[in-house]
Amino acid sequence: MIITQNITKYFGGFQALKNVSFTIGKGEIVGFLGQNGAGKTTLMRILTSYLPATSGEVIIGGKNAAKDSIGLRRKIGYLPENPPLYPNMTVKDYLLFAAQLKDVPTKWQCFQVDKVIEECNLNDVRGKTIAVLSKGYKQRVGIAQAIINDPEVLILDEPTIGLDPVQILQVRKLIKSLEYKRTVILSTHILSEIQQIAQRVLIIKSGEIIIDGSLKDLLTEKGANLEEIFLDLHSAREDQ
């Protein structure tokens, strides 16, 4: 489903990514972890075809980022850290607008809007203006726009940031419900969130993938929770 081969990215003389390679299968939920400045955001932007790689190859759903970036984007739903919402629009009108932007066929647009409203539990606010919604509902609207075109791959960047405990649980439940339906890459600084949602973990440090494996195997092997493992990995490398 997702194949990256030797992805390298330079910004001037600075090397942000160093020969990053991994494969993610259909229906996996993968937690993507890294400290600020590790290269996490750069890699996500390359995966979404927002940035080109300096070298290497990205293939998603059979589409090559360098050769068919538009085709690749049609395979992806993306929720950035700050959802691209229009506060003066109603939820329904905004999602219809998102469907049009993402080339959902006209005859299917209303169907898709109703489908994602149901899937994201937005029925109670479908006619409300986005500006009056709680932060939790806004995050759900953001996820709804990301899946309006029924993408094969969903990339979520800090989807629960700024939410209260109840809203966090609601959004986690929504993400977990997407398991096996879509391939999901979840980036967050909340390590317990990864432990509750993901099946697999990718950890990036200084532009390199230092861990790529099953979350269950990682926890069994290290005999600790993900937060302790993450801190140990980074302190160990800093001591070298």
C-alpha positions as CSV (number, residue, x, y, z in Angstrom):
1,M,0.0,0.0,0.0
2,I,2.8,2.5,1.1
3,I,6.3,2.0,-0.1
4,T,9.2,4.4,0.6
5,Q,12.6,3.6,-0.8
6,N,15.7,5.5,0.3
7,I,13.9,8.8,0.8
8,T,16.5,11.6,1.3
9,K,15.6,15.3,1.8
10,Y,18.0,18.3,1.9
11,F,17.1,21.9,2.8
12,G,20.1,23.7,1.4
13,G,23.1,22.0,3.2
14,F,20.9,20.4,5.9
15,Q,19.9,16.8,5.5
16,A,16.5,16.4,7.1
17,L,15.9,12.7,6.0
18,K,18.6,10.0,5.4
19,N,17.7,7.1,3.2
20,V,14.3,6.4,4.9
21,S,12.7,3.1,3.7
22,F,9.7,1.2,5.0
23,T,6.6,-0.6,3.7
24,I,3.1,-0.3,5.2
25,G,0.4,-2.9,4.3
26,K,-3.3,-2.3,3.6
27,G,-5.4,-1.8,6.7
28,E,-2.5,-1.2,9.2
29,I,-2.7,1.5,11.8
30,V,0.9,2.8,12.3
31,G,2.1,5.1,15.0
32,F,4.7,7.6,13.8
33,L,6.9,9.0,16.6
34,G,9.8,11.4,16.8
35,Q,10.9,14.5,18.7
36,N,10.5,17.9,17.2
37,G,13.1,18.4,14.5
38,A,13.5,14.6,13.9
39,G,12.1,14.8,10.3
40,K,8.6,13.5,11.1
41,T,6.7,16.5,9.5
42,T,9.1,16.5,6.5
43,L,8.4,12.9,5.8
44,M,4.6,13.3,6.1
45,R,4.7,16.2,3.7
46,I,6.6,14.0,1.2
47,L,4.1,11.2,1.6
48,T,1.3,13.6,0.9
49,S,3.1,15.0,-2.1
50,Y,3.2,18.4,-0.6
51,L,7.1,18.4,-0.7
52,P,9.3,16.5,-3.2
53,A,12.0,14.2,-2.0
54,T,15.6,15.1,-3.0
55,S,16.0,11.5,-3.9
56,G,14.3,8.2,-3.4
57,E,10.8,7.0,-4.2
58,V,7.4,7.1,-2.7
59,I,4.6,4.8,-4.0
60,I,1.1,4.8,-2.5
61,G,-1.6,2.6,-3.9
62,G,0.5,2.0,-7.0
63,K,1.0,5.7,-7.7
64,N,4.5,7.2,-7.8
65,A,4.8,10.6,-6.1
66,A,7.3,11.9,-8.6
67,K,5.5,10.6,-11.7
68,D,1.8,11.0,-10.8
69,S,1.4,13.3,-7.7
70,I,-2.2,14.0,-8.5
71,G,-3.1,10.3,-8.8
72,L,-1.2,9.7,-5.5
73,R,-3.1,12.6,-3.7
74,R,-6.4,10.9,-4.7
75,K,-5.4,7.9,-2.7
76,I,-4.8,10.0,0.5
77,G,-6.8,11.7,3.2
78,Y,-4.8,14.1,5.3
79,L,-5.6,15.8,8.6
80,P,-2.9,18.4,9.5
81,E,-2.3,19.6,13.0
82,N,-4.6,22.6,12.3
83,P,-7.6,21.3,10.4
84,P,-8.4,23.3,7.2
85,L,-11.9,24.4,8.3
86,Y,-14.0,27.3,7.2
87,P,-15.7,28.6,10.3
88,N,-18.5,30.5,8.6
89,M,-19.8,27.3,6.8
90,T,-22.1,24.7,8.2
91,V,-20.7,21.2,8.7
92,K,-22.8,19.8,5.8
93,D,-21.9,22.6,3.4
94,Y,-18.2,22.4,4.3
95,L,-18.1,18.7,3.7
96,L,-19.9,19.1,0.3
97,F,-17.3,21.7,-0.6
98,A,-14.5,19.3,0.4
99,A,-16.1,16.6,-1.7
100,Q,-16.1,18.9,-4.7
101,L,-12.5,19.9,-4.1
102,K,-11.5,16.3,-4.0
103,D,-13.3,15.4,-7.3
104,V,-15.9,13.1,-5.8
105,P,-18.3,12.5,-8.7
106,T,-21.3,14.8,-8.5
107,K,-23.9,12.0,-8.2
108,W,-22.0,10.6,-5.2
109,Q,-21.3,13.9,-3.3
110,C,-24.4,14.0,-1.1
111,F,-24.1,10.3,-0.4
112,Q,-20.5,10.7,0.7
113,V,-21.4,13.7,2.9
114,D,-24.1,11.7,4.6
115,K,-21.8,8.7,4.9
116,V,-18.9,10.6,6.7
117,I,-21.3,12.5,8.9
118,E,-22.6,9.1,10.1
119,E,-19.1,7.6,10.4
120,C,-17.8,10.5,12.4
121,N,-20.9,11.0,14.6
122,L,-21.7,14.5,13.3
123,N,-25.4,14.1,12.9
124,D,-26.2,16.4,15.8
125,V,-24.2,19.3,14.3
126,R,-24.6,18.8,10.6
127,G,-26.5,22.1,10.2
128,K,-24.4,24.1,12.7
129,T,-21.8,26.7,11.7
130,I,-18.3,25.3,12.3
131,A,-17.3,28.4,14.4
132,V,-19.7,27.4,17.2
133,L,-18.5,23.8,17.5
134,S,-16.3,22.5,20.3
135,K,-12.7,21.6,19.6
136,G,-13.7,17.9,19.6
137,Y,-16.4,18.3,17.0
138,K,-14.0,20.4,14.9
139,Q,-11.5,17.6,14.9
140,R,-14.2,15.1,13.9
141,V,-15.1,17.5,11.0
142,G,-11.4,17.5,10.1
143,I,-11.3,13.7,9.9
144,A,-14.6,13.7,7.9
145,Q,-13.1,16.0,5.3
146,A,-10.0,13.7,5.2
147,I,-12.1,10.6,4.3
148,I,-14.8,12.3,2.2
149,N,-13.2,10.9,-1.0
150,D,-13.0,7.4,0.5
151,P,-9.2,7.4,0.4
152,E,-7.1,4.2,0.8
153,V,-4.6,6.0,3.1
154,L,-5.3,8.3,6.0
155,I,-2.5,10.5,7.5
156,L,-3.4,12.1,10.8
157,D,-1.1,14.7,12.4
158,E,-1.8,15.3,16.2
159,P,-5.5,14.5,15.8
160,T,-6.3,14.9,19.6
161,I,-4.1,18.0,20.4
162,G,-6.0,20.5,22.6
163,L,-8.9,18.2,23.4
164,D,-10.3,17.4,26.8
165,P,-10.2,13.8,28.1
166,V,-13.8,13.0,26.9
167,Q,-13.1,14.4,23.4
168,I,-9.8,12.5,23.3
169,L,-11.6,9.2,24.0
170,Q,-14.2,10.0,21.3
171,V,-11.6,10.8,18.6
172,R,-9.5,7.7,19.5
173,K,-12.6,5.5,19.2
174,L,-13.3,7.1,15.8
175,I,-9.7,6.4,14.6
176,K,-9.8,2.9,15.9
177,S,-13.0,2.2,14.0
178,L,-11.1,2.9,10.8
179,E,-8.9,-0.2,11.4
180,Y,-8.8,-2.6,8.5
181,K,-10.9,-0.2,6.4
182,R,-8.0,2.2,5.6
183,T,-4.3,2.3,6.1
184,V,-3.7,4.9,8.8
185,I,-0.5,6.8,9.8
186,L,-1.0,8.5,13.1
187,S,1.6,11.0,14.3
188,T,1.3,12.2,17.9
189,H,3.4,13.2,20.9
190,I,0.9,11.4,23.2
191,L,2.7,8.0,23.4
192,S,-0.2,6.3,25.3
193,E,-2.4,7.2,22.4
194,I,-0.2,5.1,20.0
195,Q,-0.2,2.3,22.5
196,Q,-4.0,2.2,22.5
197,I,-4.6,2.6,18.8
198,A,-1.7,1.4,16.7
199,Q,-0.5,-2.1,15.7
200,R,2.9,-1.0,14.6
201,V,5.4,1.8,15.5
202,L,7.9,3.8,13.4
203,I,10.3,5.9,15.4
204,I,12.4,8.5,13.6
205,K,15.4,10.3,15.0
206,S,17.7,12.8,13.3
207,G,16.2,11.9,9.9
208,E,16.6,8.1,10.3
209,I,14.1,5.4,11.2
210,I,15.5,3.8,14.4
211,I,12.5,1.5,15.2
212,D,10.1,-0.2,12.8
213,G,8.1,-3.1,14.2
214,S,5.1,-4.5,15.8
215,L,4.0,-2.6,18.9
216,K,3.1,-5.9,20.7
217,D,6.6,-7.3,20.0
218,L,8.3,-4.1,21.0
219,L,6.5,-4.0,24.3
220,T,7.2,-7.7,25.0
221,E,10.9,-7.4,24.1
222,K,11.6,-4.3,26.1
223,G,9.3,-5.1,29.0
224,A,8.1,-1.5,29.4
225,N,5.5,0.9,28.2
226,L,6.0,2.9,25.0
227,E,6.9,6.1,26.9
228,E,9.8,4.4,28.7
229,I,11.0,2.7,25.5
230,F,10.9,6.0,23.6
231,L,12.8,7.9,26.3
232,D,15.4,5.1,26.6
233,L,16.0,5.0,22.9
234,H,16.7,8.7,22.7
235,S,18.8,9.0,25.8
236,A,20.8,6.0,24.7
237,R,21.6,7.5,21.4
238,E,22.4,10.9,22.9
239,D,24.9,9.2,25.2
240,Q,26.7,7.6,22.2
